[in-house]
Amino acid sequence: MLTINDIHKSYGSLQVLKGINMTVEQGEVVSIVGASGAGKTTLLQIIGTLDKPNSGSVLYDGVDVTRLTGDALSTFRNRNIGFIFQSHNLLPEFTALENICLPALIKGTSLSDARKEAMRLLGDLNLEHRATHKPSEMSGGEQQRVAVARALINKPSVILADEPSGNLDSSHARDLHKLFFDLRDQYKQTFVIVTHNETLAEMADRKIVMQDGKNI
């Protein structure tokens, strides 16, 4: 489903990625591990179309997203890629329900349909009682589950997660890790997860180790 071919990326004279090759199958949970500075987040940003490589290609079902620009790129990202960040990145002035609805509204989904799907996801994640609560009124674990629901609402091809349990205590981290695999089983959802959490890395179907800008 996802194919990364010979990705190179430099910032000035600093070579961050030095020829990354990898594939991800639909319904697979893949972890990416490695020391700080190995290029993990840079790779995730390129896979997520938030940055472009100097050379190489990223193909989603045969579509080379490195060649997309402007509105075509934004539309592809909105419809095919879900993001989960370490710091949740929820909008503080919006409720859980409103935060989850945003990607669907950007896609062009009607408000009523977006709210219906958001409530379904809140139900699946045992968060119906938080629908009208703002992020400041929720625990860290609840905020991260809202972020997961937001990533899921457009039924993306892949969810990219960057240290998703990095700000959670061990109990909430275990709950979040279990949730990823439950979602894979329930929705056949594909995950690519950058993590320093060894437990999560070992739970994945496949672990990719990065070192000095290469996967080994």
Contacts in CASP RR format, 6 or more apart in sequence:
PFRMAT RR
TARGET T0000
AUTHOR 0000-0000-0000
METHOD contacts of the structure
MODEL  1
MLTINDIHKSYGSLQVLKGINMTVEQGEVVSIVGASGAGKTTLLQIIGTL
DKPNSGSVLYDGVDVTRLTGDALSTFRNRNIGFIFQSHNLLPEFTALENI
CLPALIKGTSLSDARKEAMRLLGDLNLEHRATHKPSEMSGGEQQRVAVAR
ALINKPSVILADEPSGNLDSSHARDLHKLFFDLRDQYKQTFVIVTHNETL
AEMADRKIVMQDGKNI
1 24 0 8 1.000
1 25 0 8 1.000
1 26 0 8 1.000
1 27 0 8 1.000
1 60 0 8 1.000
1 61 0 8 1.000
1 157 0 8 1.000
1 158 0 8 1.000
1 190 0 8 1.000
2 23 0 8 1.000
2 24 0 8 1.000
2 47 0 8 1.000
2 58 0 8 1.000
2 59 0 8 1.000
2 60 0 8 1.000
2 157 0 8 1.000
2 158 0 8 1.000
2 190 0 8 1.000
2 192 0 8 1.000
3 22 0 8 1.000
3 23 0 8 1.000
3 57 0 8 1.000
3 58 0 8 1.000
3 59 0 8 1.000
3 62 0 8 1.000
4 20 0 8 1.000
4 21 0 8 1.000
4 22 0 8 1.000
4 23 0 8 1.000
4 43 0 8 1.000
4 47 0 8 1.000
4 57 0 8 1.000
4 58 0 8 1.000
4 59 0 8 1.000
5 21 0 8 1.000
5 56 0 8 1.000
5 57 0 8 1.000
5 58 0 8 1.000
5 59 0 8 1.000
6 19 0 8 1.000
6 20 0 8 1.000
6 21 0 8 1.000
6 55 0 8 1.000
6 56 0 8 1.000
6 57 0 8 1.000
7 17 0 8 1.000
7 19 0 8 1.000
7 20 0 8 1.000
7 21 0 8 1.000
7 43 0 8 1.000
7 46 0 8 1.000
7 53 0 8 1.000
7 55 0 8 1.000
7 56 0 8 1.000
7 57 0 8 1.000
7 58 0 8 1.000
8 15 0 8 1.000
8 17 0 8 1.000
8 18 0 8 1.000
8 19 0 8 1.000
8 53 0 8 1.000
8 54 0 8 1.000
8 55 0 8 1.000
8 56 0 8 1.000
9 15 0 8 1.000
9 16 0 8 1.000
9 17 0 8 1.000
9 42 0 8 1.000
9 46 0 8 1.000
9 51 0 8 1.000
9 53 0 8 1.000
9 54 0 8 1.000
10 16 0 8 1.000
10 54 0 8 1.000
15 213 0 8 1.000
16 37 0 8 1.000
16 39 0 8 1.000
16 42 0 8 1.000
16 213 0 8 1.000
17 39 0 8 1.000
17 42 0 8 1.000
17 43 0 8 1.000
17 46 0 8 1.000
17 53 0 8 1.000
17 213 0 8 1.000
17 214 0 8 1.000
18 212 0 8 1.000
18 213 0 8 1.000
18 214 0 8 1.000
19 56 0 8 1.000
19 213 0 8 1.000
19 214 0 8 1.000
20 43 0 8 1.000
20 210 0 8 1.000
20 213 0 8 1.000
20 214 0 8 1.000
20 215 0 8 1.000
21 215 0 8 1.000
22 30 0 8 1.000
22 208 0 8 1.000
22 215 0 8 1.000
24 30 0 8 1.000
24 158 0 8 1.000
24 190 0 8 1.000
24 192 0 8 1.000
25 190 0 8 1.000
26 157 0 8 1.000
26 188 0 8 1.000
26 190 0 8 1.000
27 184 0 8 1.000
27 188 0 8 1.000
27 189 0 8 1.000
27 190 0 8 1.000
28 190 0 8 1.000
28 191 0 8 1.000
28 205 0 8 1.000
28 206 0 8 1.000
29 180 0 8 1.000
29 181 0 8 1.000
29 184 0 8 1.000
29 190 0 8 1.000
29 191 0 8 1.000
29 193 0 8 1.000
29 203 0 8 1.000
29 204 0 8 1.000
29 205 0 8 1.000
29 206 0 8 1.000
30 191 0 8 1.000
30 192 0 8 1.000
30 193 0 8 1.000
30 204 0 8 1.000
30 205 0 8 1.000
30 206 0 8 1.000
30 207 0 8 1.000
30 208 0 8 1.000
31 193 0 8 1.000
31 194 0 8 1.000
31 195 0 8 1.000
31 200 0 8 1.000
31 201 0 8 1.000
31 202 0 8 1.000
31 203 0 8 1.000
31 204 0 8 1.000
31 206 0 8 1.000
31 207 0 8 1.000
31 208 0 8 1.000
32 40 0 8 1.000
32 43 0 8 1.000
32 44 0 8 1.000
32 192 0 8 1.000
32 193 0 8 1.000
32 194 0 8 1.000
32 195 0 8 1.000
32 207 0 8 1.000
32 208 0 8 1.000
32 210 0 8 1.000
32 215 0 8 1.000
33 40 0 8 1.000
33 194 0 8 1.000
33 195 0 8 1.000
33 196 0 8 1.000
33 198 0 8 1.000
33 201 0 8 1.000
33 207 0 8 1.000
33 208 0 8 1.000
33 209 0 8 1.000
33 210 0 8 1.000
34 40 0 8 1.000
34 196 0 8 1.000
34 209 0 8 1.000
34 210 0 8 1.000
34 211 0 8 1.000
35 211 0 8 1.000
38 210 0 8 1.000
38 211 0 8 1.000
38 212 0 8 1.000
38 213 0 8 1.000
39 210 0 8 1.000
39 213 0 8 1.000
40 194 0 8 1.000
40 210 0 8 1.000
41 162 0 8 1.000
41 194 0 8 1.000
42 51 0 8 1.000
43 194 0 8 1.000
43 210 0 8 1.000
44 160 0 8 1.000
44 162 0 8 1.000
44 192 0 8 1.000
44 194 0 8 1.000
45 51 0 8 1.000
46 52 0 8 1.000
46 53 0 8 1.000
46 58 0 8 1.000
46 66 0 8 1.000
47 58 0 8 1.000
47 158 0 8 1.000
47 160 0 8 1.000
47 192 0 8 1.000
48 58 0 8 1.000
48 65 0 8 1.000
48 77 0 8 1.000
48 81 0 8 1.000
48 83 0 8 1.000
48 160 0 8 1.000
49 58 0 8 1.000
49 65 0 8 1.000
49 68 0 8 1.000
49 73 0 8 1.000
49 76 0 8 1.000
49 77 0 8 1.000
49 81 0 8 1.000
50 77 0 8 1.000
52 66 0 8 1.000
53 66 0 8 1.000
56 66 0 8 1.000
57 64 0 8 1.000
57 66 0 8 1.000
57 67 0 8 1.000
58 64 0 8 1.000
58 65 0 8 1.000
58 66 0 8 1.000
59 65 0 8 1.000
60 76 0 8 1.000
60 80 0 8 1.000
60 157 0 8 1.000
60 158 0 8 1.000
61 157 0 8 1.000
63 76 0 8 1.000
65 73 0 8 1.000
65 76 0 8 1.000
68 76 0 8 1.000
78 103 0 8 1.000
78 106 0 8 1.000
78 107 0 8 1.000
78 154 0 8 1.000
79 107 0 8 1.000
79 154 0 8 1.000
79 156 0 8 1.000
80 156 0 8 1.000
80 157 0 8 1.000
80 158 0 8 1.000
81 156 0 8 1.000
81 157 0 8 1.000
81 158 0 8 1.000
81 159 0 8 1.000
81 160 0 8 1.000
82 103 0 8 1.000
82 151 0 8 1.000
82 152 0 8 1.000
82 154 0 8 1.000
82 156 0 8 1.000
82 158 0 8 1.000
82 159 0 8 1.000
82 160 0 8 1.000
83 89 0 8 1.000
83 151 0 8 1.000
83 159 0 8 1.000
83 160 0 8 1.000
83 161 0 8 1.000
83 162 0 8 1.000
84 144 0 8 1.000
84 147 0 8 1.000
84 148 0 8 1.000
84 151 0 8 1.000
84 159 0 8 1.000
84 160 0 8 1.000
84 161 0 8 1.000
84 162 0 8 1.000
84 164 0 8 1.000
85 147 0 8 1.000
85 161 0 8 1.000
85 162 0 8 1.000
85 163 0 8 1.000
85 164 0 8 1.000
86 162 0 8 1.000
86 163 0 8 1.000
86 164 0 8 1.000
86 166 0 8 1.000
86 167 0 8 1.000
87 167 0 8 1.000
88 135 0 8 1.000
88 140 0 8 1.000
88 143 0 8 1.000
88 144 0 8 1.000
88 146 0 8 1.000
88 147 0 8 1.000
88 167 0 8 1.000
89 147 0 8 1.000
90 96 0 8 1.000
90 99 0 8 1.000
90 135 0 8 1.000
90 143 0 8 1.000
90 146 0 8 1.000
90 147 0 8 1.000
90 150 0 8 1.000
91 98 0 8 1.000
91 99 0 8 1.000
91 102 0 8 1.000
91 135 0 8 1.000
92 134 0 8 1.000
92 135 0 8 1.000
92 136 0 8 1.000
93 134 0 8 1.000
94 102 0 8 1.000
94 134 0 8 1.000
95 131 0 8 1.000
95 132 0 8 1.000
95 133 0 8 1.000
95 134 0 8 1.000
96 122 0 8 1.000
96 127 0 8 1.000
96 130 0 8 1.000
96 131 0 8 1.000
96 132 0 8 1.000
96 133 0 8 1.000
96 134 0 8 1.000
96 135 0 8 1.000
96 138 0 8 1.000
96 142 0 8 1.000
96 146 0 8 1.000
96 149 0 8 1.000
97 115 0 8 1.000
97 118 0 8 1.000
97 119 0 8 1.000
97 122 0 8 1.000
97 131 0 8 1.000
97 132 0 8 1.000
99 135 0 8 1.000
99 146 0 8 1.000
99 147 0 8 1.000
99 150 0 8 1.000
100 118 0 8 1.000
100 121 0 8 1.000
100 122 0 8 1.000
100 146 0 8 1.000
100 149 0 8 1.000
100 150 0 8 1.000
100 153 0 8 1.000
101 111 0 8 1.000
101 114 0 8 1.000
101 115 0 8 1.000
101 118 0 8 1.000
101 153 0 8 1.000
102 150 0 8 1.000
103 150 0 8 1.000
103 151 0 8 1.000
103 153 0 8 1.000
103 154 0 8 1.000
104 113 0 8 1.000
104 114 0 8 1.000
104 117 0 8 1.000
104 118 0 8 1.000
104 153 0 8 1.000
104 154 0 8 1.000
105 111 0 8 1.000
105 114 0 8 1.000
107 154 0 8 1.000
109 117 0 8 1.000
114 153 0 8 1.000
117 153 0 8 1.000
118 131 0 8 1.000
118 149 0 8 1.000
118 153 0 8 1.000
119 128 0 8 1.000
119 131 0 8 1.000
121 149 0 8 1.000
121 152 0 8 1.000
121 153 0 8 1.000
122 128 0 8 1.000
122 130 0 8 1.000
122 131 0 8 1.000
122 149 0 8 1.000
124 149 0 8 1.000
124 186 0 8 1.000
125 145 0 8 1.000
125 146 0 8 1.000
125 148 0 8 1.000
125 149 0 8 1.000
125 179 0 8 1.000
127 142 0 8 1.000
127 145 0 8 1.000
127 146 0 8 1.000
127 149 0 8 1.000
130 137 0 8 1.000
130 138 0 8 1.000
130 142 0 8 1.000
130 146 0 8 1.000
135 143 0 8 1.000
135 146 0 8 1.000
138 146 0 8 1.000
139 172 0 8 1.000
140 167 0 8 1.000
140 168 0 8 1.000
140 172 0 8 1.000
141 168 0 8 1.000
141 172 0 8 1.000
141 175 0 8 1.000
141 176 0 8 1.000
144 164 0 8 1.000
144 165 0 8 1.000
144 167 0 8 1.000
144 168 0 8 1.000
144 172 0 8 1.000
144 176 0 8 1.000
145 176 0 8 1.000
145 179 0 8 1.000
148 159 0 8 1.000
148 176 0 8 1.000
148 179 0 8 1.000
148 183 0 8 1.000
151 159 0 8 1.000
152 159 0 8 1.000
152 183 0 8 1.000
152 187 0 8 1.000
152 189 0 8 1.000
155 187 0 8 1.000
157 190 0 8 1.000
158 190 0 8 1.000
158 191 0 8 1.000
158 192 0 8 1.000
159 189 0 8 1.000
159 190 0 8 1.000
159 191 0 8 1.000
159 192 0 8 1.000
160 191 0 8 1.000
160 192 0 8 1.000
160 193 0 8 1.000
161 180 0 8 1.000
161 191 0 8 1.000
161 192 0 8 1.000
161 193 0 8 1.000
161 194 0 8 1.000
161 195 0 8 1.000
162 194 0 8 1.000
163 194 0 8 1.000
163 195 0 8 1.000
163 196 0 8 1.000
164 176 0 8 1.000
164 193 0 8 1.000
164 195 0 8 1.000
165 172 0 8 1.000
165 173 0 8 1.000
165 176 0 8 1.000
165 177 0 8 1.000
165 195 0 8 1.000
165 197 0 8 1.000
165 200 0 8 1.000
166 173 0 8 1.000
166 195 0 8 1.000
166 196 0 8 1.000
166 197 0 8 1.000
168 176 0 8 1.000
173 197 0 8 1.000
173 199 0 8 1.000
173 200 0 8 1.000
174 199 0 8 1.000
177 197 0 8 1.000
177 199 0 8 1.000
177 200 0 8 1.000
177 203 0 8 1.000
180 191 0 8 1.000
180 193 0 8 1.000
181 203 0 8 1.000
183 189 0 8 1.000
183 191 0 8 1.000
184 190 0 8 1.000
184 191 0 8 1.000
191 204 0 8 1.000
193 200 0 8 1.000
193 204 0 8 1.000
195 201 0 8 1.000
201 207 0 8 1.000
208 215 0 8 1.000
209 215 0 8 1.000
209 216 0 8 1.000
210 216 0 8 1.000
END
